Amino acid sequence: MAEDTADEQQASRPSRSIIRRRRANVPGGRDEKIEVKVTADEKELLRARGKLMNMSPQRLMVTSALGQNSAPRVDYADRKQAWDQACELRNLIAAIGNNMNQIARQANSDEQIPADFATALDAVMRAHRRVFDAFGETFGFEGQLG
């Protein structure tokens, strides 16, 4: 039971790449510096907007200026919530897969496969693929289908 709880906690914990707040490292590092002078009001506005987006004023300016993405930025809390929901879906599909394995085990012992087993298995596999694809689109990764 304790192992299940630890496994569930590990499965629902977002990976580092999903919740990373810092920009990705670049070869050679970032040695160049730009100094920008602002008024006290502008400084407070940058800090407030940065806080809303869960980033520093400096990162806010760089992201705003260099961002190729026209989509609105998703803040950390929204991204973590989406990750948690996606993990719940993944766990639900895994539970359905476990039930399918139990049915298969029973069918092997009875030597009879239920008539709708192939259809149910196909539905589980399609749902799993959709969730896996959604993970990739939402969180920007590619990997092995597990």
C-alpha positions as a Markdown table, in Angstrom:
| # | Residue | x | y | z |
|---|---|---|---|---|
| 1 | Met | 0.0 | 0.0 | 0.0 |
| 2 | Ala | 2.8 | 2.4 | 0.9 |
| 3 | Glu | 4.4 | 1.6 | -2.5 |
| 4 | Asp | 1.2 | 2.5 | -4.3 |
| 5 | Thr | 1.0 | 5.9 | -2.6 |
| 6 | Ala | 4.6 | 6.7 | -3.5 |
| 7 | Asp | 4.0 | 5.6 | -7.1 |
| 8 | Glu | 0.9 | 7.7 | -7.3 |
| 9 | Gln | 2.8 | 10.7 | -5.9 |
| 10 | Gln | 5.6 | 10.2 | -8.4 |
| 11 | Ala | 3.1 | 9.8 | -11.3 |
| 12 | Ser | 1.3 | 13.0 | -10.4 |
| 13 | Arg | 4.5 | 15.1 | -9.8 |
| 14 | Pro | 5.2 | 17.3 | -12.9 |
| 15 | Ser | 8.4 | 16.6 | -14.6 |
| 16 | Arg | 11.1 | 19.3 | -14.3 |
| 17 | Ser | 10.8 | 20.2 | -18.0 |
| 18 | Ile | 7.1 | 21.0 | -17.6 |
| 19 | Ile | 7.5 | 23.3 | -14.6 |
| 20 | Arg | 10.8 | 24.8 | -15.4 |
| 21 | Arg | 10.8 | 28.5 | -14.7 |
| 22 | Arg | 14.2 | 29.3 | -16.0 |
| 23 | Arg | 15.1 | 29.6 | -19.6 |
| 24 | Ala | 16.9 | 26.7 | -21.2 |
| 25 | Asn | 20.7 | 26.8 | -21.1 |
| 26 | Val | 22.5 | 27.7 | -24.3 |
| 27 | Pro | 25.9 | 26.6 | -25.4 |
| 28 | Gly | 28.5 | 29.2 | -24.3 |
| 29 | Gly | 26.0 | 30.8 | -21.8 |
| 30 | Arg | 24.5 | 34.3 | -21.9 |
| 31 | Asp | 27.3 | 36.8 | -21.5 |
| 32 | Glu | 25.7 | 39.9 | -23.0 |
| 33 | Lys | 23.9 | 42.4 | -20.9 |
| 34 | Ile | 21.5 | 45.2 | -21.8 |
| 35 | Glu | 20.7 | 47.9 | -19.3 |
| 36 | Val | 17.3 | 49.5 | -19.5 |
| 37 | Lys | 16.4 | 52.6 | -17.5 |
| 38 | Val | 12.7 | 53.0 | -16.5 |
| 39 | Thr | 10.7 | 55.3 | -14.2 |
| 40 | Ala | 9.6 | 54.1 | -10.8 |
| 41 | Asp | 6.0 | 53.6 | -12.1 |
| 42 | Glu | 7.3 | 51.5 | -15.1 |
| 43 | Lys | 9.4 | 49.4 | -12.7 |
| 44 | Glu | 6.4 | 48.7 | -10.5 |
| 45 | Leu | 4.3 | 47.9 | -13.6 |
| 46 | Leu | 6.9 | 45.5 | -14.9 |
| 47 | Arg | 7.2 | 43.8 | -11.5 |
| 48 | Ala | 3.4 | 43.5 | -11.2 |
| 49 | Arg | 3.0 | 42.0 | -14.6 |
| 50 | Gly | 6.0 | 39.7 | -14.0 |
| 51 | Lys | 4.4 | 38.5 | -10.8 |
| 52 | Leu | 1.1 | 37.8 | -12.5 |
| 53 | Met | 2.9 | 35.7 | -15.1 |
| 54 | Asn | 5.2 | 34.2 | -12.4 |
| 55 | Met | 8.4 | 35.5 | -13.9 |
| 56 | Ser | 11.0 | 38.2 | -13.3 |
| 57 | Pro | 10.6 | 41.6 | -14.9 |
| 58 | Gln | 13.8 | 40.9 | -16.9 |
| 59 | Arg | 12.4 | 37.6 | -18.2 |
| 60 | Leu | 9.1 | 39.3 | -19.0 |
| 61 | Met | 10.8 | 41.9 | -21.2 |
| 62 | Val | 12.9 | 39.2 | -23.0 |
| 63 | Thr | 10.0 | 36.9 | -23.5 |
| 64 | Ser | 7.8 | 39.8 | -24.7 |
| 65 | Ala | 10.4 | 41.1 | -27.1 |
| 66 | Leu | 11.7 | 37.9 | -28.5 |
| 67 | Gly | 8.7 | 35.6 | -28.3 |
| 68 | Gln | 7.7 | 34.1 | -31.6 |
| 69 | Asn | 4.6 | 32.7 | -30.1 |
| 70 | Ser | 1.4 | 34.8 | -30.6 |
| 71 | Ala | -0.6 | 32.6 | -28.2 |
| 72 | Pro | -1.1 | 34.0 | -24.8 |
| 73 | Arg | 1.5 | 32.8 | -22.2 |
| 74 | Val | 0.3 | 30.2 | -19.8 |
| 75 | Asp | 1.4 | 30.8 | -16.3 |
| 76 | Tyr | 2.9 | 28.2 | -13.9 |
| 77 | Ala | -0.3 | 27.5 | -12.0 |
| 78 | Asp | -2.3 | 26.9 | -15.1 |
| 79 | Arg | 0.4 | 24.7 | -16.6 |
| 80 | Lys | 0.6 | 22.7 | -13.4 |
| 81 | Gln | -3.1 | 22.3 | -13.2 |
| 82 | Ala | -3.2 | 21.1 | -16.8 |
| 83 | Trp | -0.4 | 18.6 | -16.0 |
| 84 | Asp | -2.3 | 17.3 | -12.9 |
| 85 | Gln | -5.5 | 16.8 | -15.0 |
| 86 | Ala | -3.5 | 15.1 | -17.7 |
| 87 | Cys | -1.9 | 12.7 | -15.2 |
| 88 | Glu | -5.4 | 11.9 | -13.8 |
| 89 | Leu | -6.5 | 11.0 | -17.3 |
| 90 | Arg | -3.4 | 8.9 | -17.8 |
| 91 | Asn | -4.0 | 7.1 | -14.5 |
| 92 | Leu | -7.6 | 6.4 | -15.4 |
| 93 | Ile | -6.6 | 4.9 | -18.7 |
| 94 | Ala | -4.0 | 2.8 | -16.9 |
| 95 | Ala | -6.7 | 1.5 | -14.5 |
| 96 | Ile | -8.9 | 0.6 | -17.5 |
| 97 | Gly | -5.9 | -1.2 | -19.0 |
| 98 | Asn | -5.4 | -3.1 | -15.7 |
| 99 | Asn | -9.1 | -4.2 | -15.8 |
| 100 | Met | -8.6 | -5.3 | -19.4 |
| 101 | Asn | -5.7 | -7.5 | -18.2 |
| 102 | Gln | -7.8 | -9.0 | -15.5 |
| 103 | Ile | -10.5 | -9.8 | -18.1 |
| 104 | Ala | -7.8 | -11.3 | -20.4 |
| 105 | Arg | -6.4 | -13.4 | -17.5 |
| 106 | Gln | -9.9 | -14.7 | -16.7 |
| 107 | Ala | -10.5 | -15.4 | -20.4 |
| 108 | Asn | -7.2 | -17.4 | -20.5 |
| 109 | Ser | -8.2 | -19.5 | -17.5 |
| 110 | Asp | -11.8 | -20.1 | -18.9 |
| 111 | Glu | -10.4 | -20.5 | -22.5 |
| 112 | Gln | -13.1 | -18.1 | -23.7 |
| 113 | Ile | -12.6 | -14.6 | -24.8 |
| 114 | Pro | -15.6 | -12.2 | -24.4 |
| 115 | Ala | -17.1 | -11.2 | -27.8 |
| 116 | Asp | -16.6 | -7.5 | -27.2 |
| 117 | Phe | -13.0 | -7.7 | -25.8 |
| 118 | Ala | -11.3 | -6.7 | -29.0 |
| 119 | Thr | -13.5 | -3.6 | -29.4 |
| 120 | Ala | -12.9 | -2.6 | -25.8 |
| 121 | Leu | -9.1 | -3.1 | -26.2 |
| 122 | Asp | -9.1 | -1.0 | -29.3 |
| 123 | Ala | -11.0 | 1.8 | -27.5 |
| 124 | Val | -8.5 | 1.8 | -24.7 |
| 125 | Met | -5.6 | 2.0 | -27.1 |
| 126 | Arg | -7.1 | 4.9 | -29.1 |
| 127 | Ala | -7.8 | 6.8 | -25.8 |
| 128 | His | -4.3 | 6.2 | -24.6 |
| 129 | Arg | -2.9 | 7.5 | -27.9 |
| 130 | Arg | -5.1 | 10.6 | -27.8 |
| 131 | Val | -3.9 | 11.4 | -24.2 |
| 132 | Phe | -0.3 | 10.8 | -25.2 |
| 133 | Asp | -0.6 | 13.1 | -28.2 |
| 134 | Ala | -2.3 | 15.8 | -26.0 |
| 135 | Phe | 0.6 | 15.6 | -23.5 |
| 136 | Gly | 3.0 | 16.2 | -26.4 |
| 137 | Glu | 1.0 | 19.1 | -27.8 |
| 138 | Thr | 0.4 | 20.7 | -24.5 |
| 139 | Phe | 3.8 | 20.3 | -22.9 |
| 140 | Gly | 6.0 | 20.2 | -26.0 |
| 141 | Phe | 7.7 | 16.9 | -25.8 |
| 142 | Glu | 8.0 | 13.8 | -27.9 |
| 143 | Gly | 8.8 | 10.4 | -26.5 |
| 144 | Gln | 8.0 | 6.7 | -26.6 |
| 145 | Leu | 4.4 | 5.6 | -26.3 |
| 146 | Gly | 4.3 | 3.8 | -23.0 |
